[in-house]
Amino acid sequence: MAEPSPALTYTSYLALDQVLDAQHPRSDEHDEILFIVIHQVYELWFKQLLHELGYLQRRLEAGEGSRALATVRRILTILKTVVAQIDVLETMTPSQFSTFRSRRPGASGFQSAQFRELEAVLGRRDDAALQPYEKGSAAYERIAAAMRRPSLFDSFLRYLATEGFAVPKGALDRNVRRPPAPSPGVQRAVREAYRLDGLAAMVAERMVDLDEGVQEWRYRHVKMVERTIGDKMGTGGSSGADYLRTTLFKPMFPDLWAVRSKL
């Protein structure tokens, strides 16, 4: 007779033994554990964001505007939490960070494969995102696969089309391996959605909120890096704050911003 399986507990369900044993500081400095925990939490939120964004794309492409709205609200709330975590990191002074920074040569948030995958889902199409990863590795393949799939904005356009708005066929059938070019036809369809002021307009507004939320994350991240290491080179070989500044104020959904002056 088979032995009964052990009772499921809070600890076993959440795999807490593994999670709480996953912090391995490389120094005895007090603040290193904070740095590790914060970045591990970021990666967990990135995993959840990827999960939610995949669900959002499916809901949009199925024409389920109400369910898409609920999902975007959750994504926006997670983004606010991710941004707020920077406040915790900023309790660490530059001198406190410098006590253990040299103990992790080559390790950098620049190498976060999940964040690169997030960027691809949100529309980034740039082979430079693959450079930190060995070709054929799991991280490389996940990012490359995300760049071969329709982006969130592509799913949004398909949603507009299912709602009867005249999205140009070229925008719906475009090569998703390339970044979308600004489209007067797409902008006309978006303006029409706003003119009718219905569910599609609400979905468009939440897409703008999402774009703004990611830009806020990027800005807060840059300022955190500036106040922590100034203009020092990043540990992963990037130019640090200089590189991060190049990512600022670049909307993911430019057509949704272009219509603002014409509404």
Residue, then its C-alpha position, 0 to 999 in steps of 0.5 A: m500500500a502506498e504511503p500517504s503523501p505528507a500534508l501540504t503546509y504553508t512552507s511546502y506549498l510556497a517552497l519557503d525552504q528553497v526561497l529563504d535559502a536562496q540568498h548567498p552574500r559574497s561578503d559580511e557587509h550588512d547591506e548586501i543581503l538587502f541588495i540580493v533580496i530586492h533583486q530577487v523580488y524584482e525577478l519574481w515580479f518580472k515573472q508575474l508580469l510576463h504571466e499577466l502580459g501573456y494573459l492580457q494578449r490572449r484576452l485582447e485577441a479574443g475581443e474580451g475588453s472587460r477582462a483585458l481591463a481587469t488584467v491591465r489594472r493588475i499589471l499597473t498595480i504590480l508596476k507601482t509596487v516595482v517602482a516603490q521598491i526603489d525607495v527601499l534600495e535608496t535607503m542604502t548610501p553610495s558608500q554602503f553599496s561600495t563595500f560589497r559592489s566589487r565582490r560581484p564582478g560581472a554580475s549586473g541587472f543589465q543581464s536580467a533575461q526576464f526584463r529583456e523578455l518583458e521589453a520584447v513582449l512590450g515591443r522592443r525589437d533589437d538584437a542588441a538585447l541578445q548580446p549578454y546571453e550565449k546563443g542557444s542558452a535558455a535565456y537567449e531562446r526565450i528573448a528571441a522567441a518573444m521577439r518573434r511573437p506579436s507584441l502587446f501592441d499588435s494584440f491591441l490592434r487586433y482587439l480594435a479590429t474585432e471591435g469593428f475599427a478600421v485598423p489597416k490590414g498592413a498593420l495587422d499583417r505586419n512583420v512582427r520581428r520588426p518594430p512597428a512604424p508610426s501609422p496614420g491609419v492606426q491613429r485614425a482607428v484609435r481616434e475613432a475609438y476615443r470618439l465613441d468613448g466606449l470600452a475600446a477607449m478605456v482599453a486604449e487609456r489603460m495601454v497609455d497608463l502602462d506605457e507611462g508606468v514603464q517609463e516611470w520605472r525607467y526614470r526611477h531606475v536611472k535616478m537610483v543608479e545615479r545616486t548610488i554609483g554616479d557615472k561609474m561603469g556598470t558591473g556587467g560591462s554597460s556604461g551604467a547610468d549613461y546607458l540607462r539614460t538612453t532608454l528614457f522617454k521612449p514610448m512603447f506605443p507611439d501611435l497612442w501618444a501621437v493621437r493626443s493632440k488630435l482628439 
